[in-house]
Amino acid sequence: MPSFKSKLVLGALRRGKGFFSRVGGSLMQNVHVPDQLVADFSMDKIHGELFPLSSSPALMLMPPEGCPEGYLIVHCHGGAFVSGGLVQARAIAALICSAARIPTITFAYRLAPEHPYPAAVEDALTLWDAVLAAGFSPSQIVLAGESAGGNLCLALCQSLRREGRPLPAAMALFSPWADLLQTGPSYHALQEVDATLSAPELMQSALDYAGGQEALLHDPMLSPIYADFRGFPPAQIHVGTGELLLSDAEQLSEGMRQAGVEVELLRWAGMCHVFQMFGFPESRESLKAAGQFLRAHLGLPDESRKEG
C-alpha cells in the first residue's frame, strides 16, 4: 500500500496535473545540491557534472563515506528528450550517487526539436568514449537513467553492441520511456490515474525526437521495447503502478527476459512517474534497492548494512 505521505502528494498532483509538462520543467529543478559536492567537467564538447561525494541530508539520504575509486555511474537524465538539463539532472543524479555510494557523472545532451534523434545518442557515445579515455573500464561502469534517460541508456547499449564494443556492467532504469508509439495498455487504462504524465504531450515529444517522422518511432533505437537484448548487461527496472509508462517497463522486462538477460522488475504500488525524487518512503526504498543492485554487479560490498 502507498504510504500516507505519498497519497497526500499524489492526490495534490492529480488535482494539478501537468506537473511534468513539456515546457514547465519539474520539481527536480527546485532541489538544491550544494556546489561543493559537484565538480563541473567538459569532455569533447559535452558538459556535465561529477559527484565525487553526494547529496546533503536535505535530500534525505546519507552521504557516502569514501566512494570507491575506479568505479563510475553514468547517469542519463529524463525530460522526454525535449527538456531537462544539468539543473534537473543534478538532483536525481545526486540521489542515485548517494544511494549507491559510487561516483556519478551526469551530462547535458542535445535536445529536440532543435536536435532530434540521433543527437542525444551521439552525445551519450561521446561521453562514453571520454570516460573510457579517462581510464575507466566498461566492467567498472554502470548506467542509470530515468524516463527518457532510461531510453538513452538502452540506446547507448544498442550502439555499443552494434559496434562490437564492451557494454557496462549493469543498469538501473527508473520509469523508462521505452514505447514511444504508446502501444501498451497502461496508456489507456491509467490515463485518469497518472498524476503527472499526459499521453498527448508524450506523443508530441516523441514526434519531436523523431524529427517529425512517425515511422521512425518503430525503430528499436527510439522504442527499445522492439530491441534485441541479447548480450545486454543485467538490469533492474523500477516503475510505478499508477503511471502511463507501466506497460513500457513490463514489455521491456519481458523482452529482456526472453533474450536471456538477467532482469528484475520492481513495481511500486500506486507510485507515479520517477517517484524517486519526491522523498516518499517508497522513494528511498527504490533508490536503496537500485544502489544495492548496482554495487552488487560491480562486485562491491553492500554498504546499506552499515546503516543498521
C-alpha positions in Angstrom: 0.0 0.0 0.0 1.2 3.5 -0.7 2.5 5.5 2.3 0.4 8.2 3.8 2.8 10.9 2.6 2.7 9.6 -1.0 -1.1 9.5 -1.0 -1.3 13.2 0.0 1.2 14.4 -2.6 -0.1 12.2 -5.4 -3.6 13.4 -4.7 -2.4 17.0 -5.0 -0.6 16.3 -8.2 -3.6 14.7 -9.8 -5.6 17.9 -9.0 -3.0 20.0 -10.6 -2.0 17.7 -13.5 0.7 18.8 -15.8 3.5 18.6 -13.3 5.8 17.1 -15.8 4.8 19.5 -18.6 6.9 19.6 -21.7 7.5 23.3 -21.1 7.1 23.5 -17.4 10.0 21.5 -16.2 9.7 19.6 -12.9 10.1 19.7 -9.2 13.7 18.4 -9.6 14.6 21.9 -10.7 13.9 23.2 -7.2 16.1 20.6 -5.4 19.3 22.2 -4.2 22.6 20.2 -4.2 25.5 22.1 -2.5 28.0 23.3 -5.1 30.9 21.9 -3.1 29.7 18.4 -3.7 29.8 18.9 -7.5 32.7 19.1 -10.0 32.0 20.5 -13.4 33.6 18.9 -16.4 33.8 19.3 -20.2 34.7 16.4 -22.4 34.8 16.6 -26.2 32.1 19.4 -26.2 30.0 17.5 -23.7 29.3 19.4 -20.5 28.3 17.7 -17.3 28.8 17.3 -13.6 30.6 14.7 -11.4 29.6 13.9 -7.9 32.7 12.7 -6.1 30.6 12.8 -2.9 26.8 13.1 -2.9 23.9 15.0 -1.6 23.2 16.7 1.7 20.9 15.3 4.4 18.3 17.7 3.0 17.9 15.2 0.1 17.0 12.6 2.7 19.9 10.2 2.1 23.1 9.8 4.0 26.2 11.0 2.1 28.7 8.2 1.3 31.8 7.6 3.4 34.5 7.3 0.8 33.3 6.4 -2.7 35.4 3.6 -4.2 38.0 4.7 -6.8 37.8 3.3 -10.3 34.1 2.8 -10.4 31.5 5.1 -12.0 27.8 5.5 -12.6 27.0 7.2 -15.9 23.6 8.9 -15.5 21.3 9.9 -18.3 18.6 12.4 -17.4 14.9 12.4 -18.4 12.7 15.1 -19.8 11.1 13.3 -22.9 14.2 14.3 -25.0 12.8 17.9 -25.2 13.5 19.3 -21.7 15.8 18.9 -18.7 19.5 19.6 -18.4 22.1 19.8 -15.7 19.8 21.5 -13.1 17.3 18.7 -13.3 19.9 16.0 -13.8 21.9 17.2 -10.8 19.1 16.5 -8.3 18.3 12.9 -9.2 22.0 12.0 -10.0 22.9 13.1 -6.5 20.2 10.8 -5.1 21.5 7.9 -7.1 25.1 8.6 -6.2 24.2 8.8 -2.5 22.2 5.6 -2.6 24.8 3.6 -4.5 27.9 5.3 -2.9 29.6 5.3 -6.2 30.9 8.4 -8.0 28.3 9.5 -10.6 28.6 11.5 -13.8 25.7 13.2 -15.5 25.7 15.2 -18.7 23.7 17.6 -20.8 22.8 16.1 -24.2 21.3 18.0 -27.1 17.5 18.2 -27.0 14.7 18.0 -29.6 13.1 19.5 -31.5 16.2 21.6 -32.4 18.4 18.4 -32.2 16.3 15.3 -33.0 17.5 11.7 -32.9 20.3 10.7 -33.1 21.8 13.7 -31.4 21.2 12.5 -27.9 22.6 9.1 -28.6 25.7 10.6 -30.3 26.3 12.7 -27.2 26.0 9.7 -24.9 28.5 7.8 -27.1 30.8 10.8 -27.0 30.6 10.9 -23.2 31.2 7.1 -23.0 34.3 7.4 -25.1 35.6 10.3 -23.0 35.0 8.3 -19.8 37.0 5.3 -21.2 39.7 7.7 -22.4 39.9 8.9 -18.8 40.9 5.4 -17.7 37.6 3.8 -16.7 36.9 0.2 -17.7 33.4 -0.8 -19.0 33.4 -3.6 -16.4 33.6 -0.9 -13.7 30.9 1.4 -15.2 27.1 1.1 -14.6 24.3 3.1 -16.2 21.3 4.8 -14.5 18.6 6.8 -16.2 15.0 7.9 -15.6 12.3 8.2 -18.2 13.9 9.3 -21.5 17.2 8.8 -19.7 16.3 5.1 -19.4 15.6 5.0 -23.1 19.0 6.6 -23.7 20.8 4.0 -21.6 19.2 1.3 -23.7 20.1 3.1 -27.0 23.7 3.5 -25.8 24.0 -0.2 -25.1 22.5 -1.0 -28.5 25.0 1.3 -30.2 28.0 -0.3 -28.3 26.9 -3.8 -29.1 26.4 -2.9 -32.8 30.0 -1.7 -32.9 31.2 -4.9 -31.1 32.3 -3.0 -28.1 32.1 -4.0 -24.4 29.0 -3.0 -22.5 28.7 -1.6 -19.0 28.4 -4.0 -16.0 24.7 -3.3 -15.3 22.0 -0.7 -15.5 19.2 0.7 -13.2 16.3 2.2 -15.1 13.6 4.3 -13.4 10.3 4.6 -15.2 12.0 4.0 -18.6 10.2 5.5 -21.6 10.6 2.6 -24.0 7.4 2.6 -26.1 7.2 5.9 -27.9 4.3 4.6 -30.0 2.2 4.1 -26.9 1.1 0.6 -27.8 0.9 -0.7 -24.2 -2.4 -1.0 -22.3 -1.4 1.3 -19.5 -1.5 4.3 -21.8 -5.3 3.9 -21.9 -6.0 2.2 -18.6 -4.1 4.7 -16.5 -4.7 8.0 -18.2 -7.1 9.1 -15.5 -4.9 7.7 -12.7 -1.5 9.1 -13.7 -0.7 12.1 -11.5 2.0 13.6 -13.7 2.1 12.5 -17.4 -0.1 13.3 -20.4 -0.2 10.9 -23.3 -0.8 13.6 -25.9 2.2 15.6 -24.6 4.4 12.5 -24.6 3.4 11.7 -28.2 4.3 15.2 -29.3 7.7 14.9 -27.6 8.2 11.5 -29.3 7.5 13.1 -32.7 9.8 16.0 -31.9 12.5 13.5 -31.0 11.9 11.6 -34.3 12.2 14.8 -36.3 8.5 14.5 -37.2 9.0 11.1 -38.8 6.3 9.0 -37.2 7.6 5.8 -38.9 10.9 6.2 -37.0 9.1 5.6 -33.7 9.1 1.9 -34.7 12.9 1.9 -34.6 14.3 0.0 -31.6 16.7 2.8 -31.1 13.8 5.1 -30.3 11.3 2.5 -28.9 13.5 -0.1 -27.1 10.7 -2.5 -26.5 11.4 -3.7 -30.0 15.2 -4.1 -29.4 17.1 -7.4 -29.5 18.6 -7.5 -25.9 20.9 -10.5 -26.4 24.2 -9.8 -24.7 22.8 -6.9 -22.6 24.0 -6.4 -19.1 21.9 -7.1 -16.0 19.1 -4.6 -15.5 16.9 -3.5 -12.6 13.7 -1.7 -13.7 11.6 0.4 -11.4 8.1 1.6 -12.3 5.0 2.9 -10.5 1.7 1.1 -11.0 0.0 4.4 -11.3 1.9 5.8 -14.3 1.3 5.6 -18.0 4.7 4.0 -18.6 3.8 0.9 -16.6 3.4 -1.1 -19.8 6.8 0.2 -21.1 8.6 -1.3 -18.1 6.6 -4.6 -18.3 7.2 -5.1 -22.0 10.9 -4.1 -21.7 11.4 -6.5 -18.8 9.7 -9.4 -20.7 11.8 -8.7 -23.8 15.0 -8.8 -21.8 13.9 -12.0 -20.0 13.2 -13.7 -23.3 16.6 -12.7 -24.6 18.3 -14.3 -21.6 19.2 -11.1 -19.8 19.2 -11.0 -16.0 16.4 -8.5 -15.3 14.5 -7.6 -12.2 11.2 -5.6 -12.5 10.1 -3.7 -9.3 6.5 -2.5 -9.5 5.8 0.2 -6.8 2.2 0.2 -5.8 0.4 3.5 -6.6 3.6 5.4 -7.4 3.8 8.0 -10.2 6.5 8.6 -12.8 10.0 9.0 -11.4 8.6 9.0 -7.8 12.2 8.5 -6.6 12.7 12.3 -6.4 9.8 13.0 -4.0 11.2 11.8 -0.8 8.5 9.3 -0.1 9.3 6.2 1.9 8.9 4.4 -1.3 11.4 6.8 -3.0 14.1 5.9 -0.5 13.4 2.2 -0.7 13.6 2.3 -4.5 16.9 4.2 -4.6 18.3 1.9 -1.9 17.4 -1.2 -4.0 19.0 0.3 -7.1 22.1 1.2 -5.2 22.4 -2.3 -3.8 21.9 -3.8 -7.3 24.5 -1.6 -9.0 27.1 -2.3 -6.3 26.5 -6.0 -6.4 27.1 -6.1 -10.1 30.4 -4.2 -9.7 31.5 -6.6 -7.0 31.3 -4.0 -4.3 30.0 -4.7 -0.7 26.5 -3.8 0.3 27.1 -0.5 2.1 23.5 -0.3 3.3 24.2 -2.9 6.0 26.4 -0.3 7.8 23.4 2.0 8.3 21.9 -0.7 10.5 
